[in-house]
Amino acid sequence: MDASRDQYRAIASRYDRKLQIRLGERTRRQAFADFDLRAGDTVLDIGCGTGLSFPLIEKAIGPSGKLIGIEPSPEMLAAAQQRADASGWKNVKFIEASADDADTSERADALIIFRVHEILRSQSALEHLLQLVKPGARLLVVGVKWAPWWALPVNLVIWRQTKSVTTSHEGFQRPWDILADLVPNLSVRSVNVGAEFIARGTTAA
């Protein structure tokens, strides 16, 4: 996790402008379009980065909800704080911590992990995060993956675009497989020529 923190420290100031981040915004909108967030929900945004998912979350949960952004990089978290302040969101709480160490005073209704490959490859982090949500909590996980074998040019682009925002490509074939063992009802679909995935599920009731 230290390597990831150092990596994001270096790119925090230009993160939102990076090409691969801008190209991923369509997938972000697609993922949230039919995700069951409700007014008044408490939502954990894990590895929230600069808060790019905040507008979509806030639109769904409204001022009666609570958004908790968890992020280990202080530089990224500062950008997320600026975004929240500029938008006037008073219901956002920030926690500077890794996914393994984060703790909250209340259990959440929904858990979101958007393009944070390192978390998906850590069973201990995922097990810890699942303890921070209520029984029956809704999960939304979005990430990048290797495209099918016949799409070699696409995979070359993926490698080039992700090397600055992830510390390892281990598990890029099925990034969700550890989580699927912990959340048996996880449903996964590939999008964008198989180069990205959107996964949804619920914790045990």
Secondary structure, DSSP 8 states (H G I E B T S, - for coil): -HHHHHHHHHHGGGGGGSHHHHHTHHHHHHHHHT----TT-EEEEET-TTTTTHHHHHHHH-TTSEEEEEES-HHHHHHHHHHHHHHT--SEEEEE--TTT---SS-EEEEEEES-HHHHT-HHHHHHHHTTEEEEEEEEEEEE----TT-HHHHHHHHHHHTTT-S--TTTTSTTHHHHHHSTT-EEEEETTTTEEEEEEE---
